[in-house]
Amino acid sequence: MDSGSSDCDGSYSQMCQPMLTVQALLDFDRASHPWKNLVEPIAPRSRSRHLGERYQVLEYEDGPIEYVENESRPQVLLCHDFKGNYLNDKFINGVQGKDQWVDYRFYNWAAIDIFCYFSHNFVTIPTLQWLNCAHKNGVKVIGTFIIEHAGVQLLRDILQSEEFMVRVVDALVRVAQVSKFDGWLLNIECGLESAKIGLLGDFVRLLTERCHREIPGSLVIWYDAITKHGRLTWQNELNGSNDSFFLACDGIFLNYGWTRQHLERTENYIRNYCTERRQHVFVGIDVFGRSQKAQMNTDITLEQVVAFQFSVALFAPGWTYESLEAASQQERLQPDDRNVQFLQTNDRFWNLLWRHLHVRGPNQLPFHSAFCLGSGKFYNRFGRTQSDQCWFNLARQNFQPTIPYAPPLEYARRTDALSHWTHHFDDALDGGSCLKLRNVEHDKRLFACDFPCGSDLIVCYAFRRSNPAASDLSLILKAHCARRLECLRVVCAGPDCHVGHRRNEMRAIPLGTEQSLQLLKLGAHSQLPLSDSINGWDIRYYYLSAEFVPPGIRIVDIGIKLDKEPTASADDYALLGAIHLQAGFPASRHLLAQRTVLSFERSE
């Protein structure tokens, strides 16, 4: 922790910093760390689902919802190496100033299990912005301990004796514990005399054991570089030259220079020696394309890894931003144009990968998202501008949808294809952005989730339309009864309450302002105003009673649909400013008892 100037406005702001020396690491406890109390805990997430090719579409066929135990399927580690890091993200309170809002932002958290903050500094401590952004989305964060080619003497100093090595281990555990992140990537990229290799193995084993003891759920990952003989020889596979380090920790990050033959040999090793640790092998893919097809063809390389059921480590996905910078400067693009270009590139990139990945969504009520990406040209609260300064602060990013905002998969490689929705930075209910919906004529998935319906449920959302007379926005809940293996389509739309026309459709009860205020007295604490509208945004509240729903019902998806009248223009759109779900109002049944029965009759 240090104090320094935020380059954008000349003010002073505390910054997150790496540590450059062993002495700084050992002295960590002597410094103050005021931001340690600002780190948010890891949010719980649902069980894993593989949504397949049609992950964008909501479907309602009866049958089971296919869940996968998180520990039994391949994991995704995202290794964030972005221009050396410690840039705008290092400022604890974010930055403000002209053009600062356009920077790399990651928001496809639903498919990520581990986020590694990477730099080429000796001890890389994840910044508070990235910690809170990842933790709010249920993702573990690890730092990086790295010693590269010129640092062999640093490694020798650490391994000068067993006693000193233990001091370094304890310091690393303490750094992670105080800073509230979840472990380490160990990247030793220098040769070492064979006499010290045994002590290096002890270092890995001891760090793993003590992290597990002091930080529940933590993990230590070894990078494939130095071998058990002390030679810097990247293996690109798991074999007898690097398995001692793999067996001493929680997993290995294989170098990205592999071929299919490397994967086959890794497969043979796993099958012969440790079948239960297949998912602990993270096959590296450098998104910049060193040694493999990558960039917009990363999905082709990922498909090879998926075929072996290994985990994957995606290195430097910030390519989707960095690759555009030179062209943006040459074309002298304005910030808005650069932002749109980045979002389109990033969404197409992740859209191509998504069918190979498992996703996890929110599973705890209350649930709220205003879809803010963690930056903006202004800062709004309930649709009113609180600040007109540009800003960047990833810690303010809201829970993001489960799927990429991108065109259908068959058009994903086309740069001219339109997505169903995108982030919109010219308006917001809260924060600096919202969702802009265009081509959403059928039910489209926003969130894969897992919310229980054991008590009454309040659902509300805020939106605005470019042409209110010719379009309407519906929020769709997909409910599933595991006992009956039935799916229900729960529609939150319009001001009227009526039975749906489909066999498996129900309509939620719309609430007026007076009824919403009565719910407030009963204990509802919505993060949206209890009114029909505010500052140009329409707000709708709906009520679902658990009394008339089959037991064991759960909300497993949240979707959206934009209904357009024949008079609507192709350019008409809607903005989704926020959604909010909250449970637990049994007393509210007395307010709405007669209409509640109607809302949950099912059409036959």
Buried (B, 14 or more C-beta within 10 A) or exposed (E): BEEEEBEBEEEEBBBBBBBEEBEBBBEBEEEEBEBEEEBBEBBEBBBBBBBEEEBBBBEBEEEEBEBBEBEEBBBBBBBBBBEEBBBBBBBBBBBBBEEBBBBBBBBBBBBBBBBBBBBBBBBBBBBBBBBBBBBBBBBBBBBBBBBBEEBBEBBBBBBEEEEBBBBBBBBBBBBBBBBBBBBBBBBBBBBBEEEBBEBBBBBBBBBBBBBBEEBEEBBBBBBBBBBBEBEBBBBBBBBEBBBBBBBBBBBBBBBBBBEEEBBEBBBEBBEEEBEEBBBBBBBBBBBBBEBBBBBBEBBEBBEBBBEBBBBBBBBBBBBBBBBBEEEBEEEEBEBEEBBBBBBBBBBBBBBBBBBBBBBBBBBBBBBBBBBBBBBBBBBBBBBEEEEEBBBBBBBBBBBBBBBBBBBBBEBBBEEEBBBBBBBBBEBBBBBBBBBBBBBBEEBBBBBBBBBBBBBBBBBBBBBBBBBEEBBBBBBBBBBBBBEEEBBBBBBBBBEEBEBBEEEBBBBBBBBEBEBBEBBEEBEBEBBBBBBBBBBEBBBBBBBBBBEBBBEEBBBBBBBBBBBBEEEBEEEBBBBBBBBBBBBBBEEBBEBBEEBBEBBBEBEE
